[in-house]
Amino acid sequence: MSSAISVASQHVYWVPKESTETIHEIDMKRSRFIAYANRVESVDESRELLDRIRRAHFDARHHCSALSIGSKREIQRSSDDGEPSGTAGVPMLDAITQRAMPDGNNTLSDVFVVVVRYFGGTLLGAGGLVRAYSEAVSRVLDEMPLNKRALVQKFSILTTAADAGRLNFGLRNHGIEVLDTSYGADSVRIEVGVFHEPEAISRLHEVVASISSGSAQVDARESTWIDLGR
């Protein structure tokens, strides 16, 4: 989708790329802090990830975690997992919610982080633990590949087989996200998504009318969230 289209901030947020787990380890006074970052879309999914990481590090003393889900971070969770209250889970969650994204906004969500701690024999104190858990999450997020996620209005465009190729190319050339193309016996249906903004929707109709000389039919469908630049 074209970045030239203005999109309201409440309709865009940042997420980890799908199916990508990022891991980063830091050491502090011989304690090892191994941070895992994953994309999640439900609390159940985060529990499954935590169980897997616990099994992989069954001999570790702590498996602390933090979670943010939703475009407005409607779901937030954190766990100290035996560390002194407020020294692990909350700093980890703060590292997510306060993180500045490439566009300057702090809208990272749909992310689950786990920090596994292997105790090194030296007590770090409350301040040291806060710094260690916060830094571990910040470092793993530094390395985590990101996508923008946007609320789009879906449209179905019905056209002829003769016009389908030209229309498909023209839509993409104008920065309009083509989601699917299905071919029938006498027609072709192109599914597209445009930013959930009046000017973007109006632009779609103008582009389709221009390329098809007004012959293509455009029908609105449901709104949905999609990753941009997939």
Residue, then its C-alpha position, 0 to 999 in steps of 0.5 A: m500500500s502506498s505510504a503517501i495515503s494518510v492513515a489515522s494512528q488508531h488504524v495502524y500499529w506495529v507487530p512482530k513478523e509472523s512465524t519469527e522467533t527472536i532470541h537474545e541473551i545478556d549476562m549480569k553478574r554471572s546471571r544469564f537472562i535469555a529473552y524470547a520474543n514472539r508474535v501472538e494473537s491470543v492469551d492461549e497462544s502465549r501460554e503454549l509458547l511459555d510452556r514450550i520455553r519452560r520445557a526447553h529451560f526446565d533447569a532455569r530458576h525463573h521464566c518471567s513474561a509480558l504480553s500485549i495484544g490488540s491494536k489498542r493493547e486491550i490485553q496486557r499481562s505480566s508475570d514475575d514468576g517468583e522474582p520480587s514483585g515488580t522487578a521483572g514482569v512490569p519492567m518487561l511490559d514497559a519495555i514493550t509499551q514504551r518502545a518507540m517504533p520507526d514512525g516515532n509512535n509507541t504502538l508495538s503490540d501482538v507481542f509476547v516476551v519471555v525472559v529465562r533467568y539462570f541464577g549466577g550466585t550473586l544477588l542483583g537487588a531490586g534495581g539490578l533486576v529491573r535493569a536486567y529484565s528491561e534490558a533483555v527485552s529491549r535487546v531482543l526487540d532491537e533484533m525483532p523483525l517488524n511489520k505495520r498492521a493496518l485496518v483496511q476496508k475490503f472490496s471485491i472488484l468484478t471484471t472481465a478476463a480481458d481487463a483483469g491483467r491490466l486492472n491487477f497491474g494498475l491496482r498494484n502500480h497505484g499502491i493498492e493491496v491486492l489480496d486475492t484474484s479468482y478466475g471464473a468462466d466468464s469473469v474475474r474477481i479481484e479482492v483488494g484492501v484499502f486503508h480505512e480512510p475516506e480518501a483512500i476508498s474514493r481513490l480506489h473507485e477512481v483508479v478502477a473506473s479509470i483503468s476499466s473505463g467504468s466497466a468494472q463493478v466494485d462492492a464493499r466487503e468487511s473491514t479487517w486487519i492485515d500486515l502491510g508489505r507481506 
